[in-house]
Amino acid sequence: ELFDRLRDRGARRISVACTHGLFTGKAIARLGARADLDEIVTTNTVPIPPEKRIPKLTVLSIAPLLAEAIRRIHNGESISSMFSEDT
């Protein structure tokens, strides 16, 4: 229903994003089968088995973010500024 509403309102591309992609059961297969869904984006905070890695799925690594947070903590720097829109 959501996809239909988006298309009715003129959406040309539909992407789904989530931070921790659990994709339990047949969720990823159902999403992947949708012709009107262009892309699924998630992070690598939850392991995604190879059989669930469909072409529409983009998995982003959080390693650079963690590395920068660790570096800042180690050097006594602020990590809150990492999440500021001004940076």
Protein Blocks (a to p, Z undefined) as FASTA:
>chain_A
ZZmmmmmnopabdcdddfblnkgajlmmmmmmpmkbmbdcddfkbccdfklmcfklccdd
fklmmmmmmmmmmnopafklmmpckZZ
